[in-house]
Amino acid sequence: MGLSFNCLFIYEYFRVVSGSLSITTILLLVIFLLQRIFDQRMISAADRSAILYGVAGAGLVLYPTALGLLSVDIYRLGYQPIFLLLLLLIMAISMWVLAYRTVAMFIVIPVIMFNLHALESINLWDYLIDPFVMLYALGWVAYQNGKKIIWTR
Amino acid sequence: MPVNKYLTIGFLLLLTGVFLPALYRGYSNHPSWSFVLSKITPIPSTKDALPVYVEDFVQIEELTRSVHSPAVVELGNGNLLAVWYGGTREGAKDVMLYQSLWNRKKGVWGDVSLLTGPKQTQADLHIYIKKVGNPVLLRDASGKIWLFYVTVSVGGWSGSAINYRTSIDNGNHWGKANRLITTPFLNISTLVRGAPFLYSDGSIGLPVYHELLGKFGELLRIGSGGSVLDKVRISWGRTSLQPSVVPLDHMQAVVFLRYSGHSPKRILQADTLDGGQTWSTPEKLPLLNPDSSIMGLRLHDGTLLLVFNNSEHDRDNLSLARSLDSGHTWNVVHVFEDGHTPEGRIRPEFSYPSLIQDDDGTIHLLYTWNRRRIKHIYFNPSWLRKL
């Protein structure tokens, strides 16, 4: 007795989750692949840290409110994104001034893709963050802080 | 000039080129928050004198073992289009959406035909679809029929997403399925039940609800092209779902919500004074609710109607309540079903009402009848006034 997929393409299963990937995740995956191919660090440790802390922080604000744990819904800001765009603009400029230039581009590129309607969603949040990069960022932050706690003991 | 300064100037130009268009688009795409009320049609005097009350069934033959959650809309030619889901049981893989047309002149329902199912939706979206569920219908100002319906790719109903199809020929042919992106968490846990309605700018107000971590109602704004323009939270917490929004005038509306909490189990009601941008905290009405779907309707003369299960525990009673003061006070005026069926079924169920008033003034009610048939009752305001 073999496995039967009822003529279903495997990618249609994959799309259940892959259709939700943000531009941030795609950029990180591209950088990861380039680093593996060229055996060269493409992003500084400081930039990587800032990006992952930013994603973790944004996710901790976005997901609980979107899932209804609070009465306010931050996800709504992505549909009428003027406030979110202004916030991102200030953050991009700040990061550039502080010499976190890769971080600044990680803010600008999703907005470029948002203007081009590159993803299925028209909510700006979906270009910035998704559950996968959020989980990765949370795990990384927890691991980094866990290491610090162990080393200081 | 040092390289850093060239880079900075280039970056600032990039920011200008990227953020200015996005900000302008965000500013200019602001939707209007003014409801469209159903048009007021004078009722001919002959019809006004004669009360009419008719009971019928949509399915002449029971084509599927189980049916549920009907939706109904009036077409441009005065006929009705009904859609529901049916299969072996709720949530089974063989569940499909079916449709039938009610001929106004003859007063009969036509043959039942298959509208869509998991495979067809999957083929359109290129996403695995496990099952389909609740449908709702809307006819927009151009006469296009919108069908919004629930699909599940993973898990149960809490893993739902909303999709839509449109028809420009009164349901004879339907376009491809399209997905609405409504949540950031894998786009799951949004469902429909309450009837959609129109805003003055041509966009659609679609009442939806969540039931993953919490149970609460929301209102989606859908553009004429099918994209989600905005989303407003109607309630939050873990006990309110399936909102039924009823516009009262161009800015005011009431919403009725199903209650899934502890006793006393009552229908919840909230209101908005700004076209749905903000909502009051839902409060319990004196009307019972056994954690079951309800449906509200504003008649052309301003009377509010609610169809609901008048019980805290069972769905064997389906009743009609009326408010003559915009929802401040309610009276139960009629019982459509009182727990008895010809077959003597144990634990009968009469649930998930769908309620509209057509352009002629006749009120049409469709609901699940013992999960085996879709029942259609229609009556006129003259009959209602005698209650």
Interface residues (C-beta under 8 A of the other chain):
Chain A: L8 F9 Y11 E12 Y13 R15 V16 V17 G19 S20 L62 Y63 A66 L67 G68 L69 L70 S71 V72 D73 Y75 R76 G78 Y79 Q80 P81 I82 L85 L86 L88 L89 A92 I93 W96 R101 A104 V108 V111 I112 F114 N115 E120 S121 I122 N123 W125 D126 I129 D130 P131
Chain B: L7 T8 F11 L14 L15 V18 F19 P21 A22 L23 R25 G26 Y27 N29 H30 Q122 H126 I127 Y128 S153 V154 R179 I181 T183 P184 F185 L186 N187 S189 H210 L212 L213 G214 F216 E218 S227 V228 L229 D230 K231 V232 R233 W236 G237
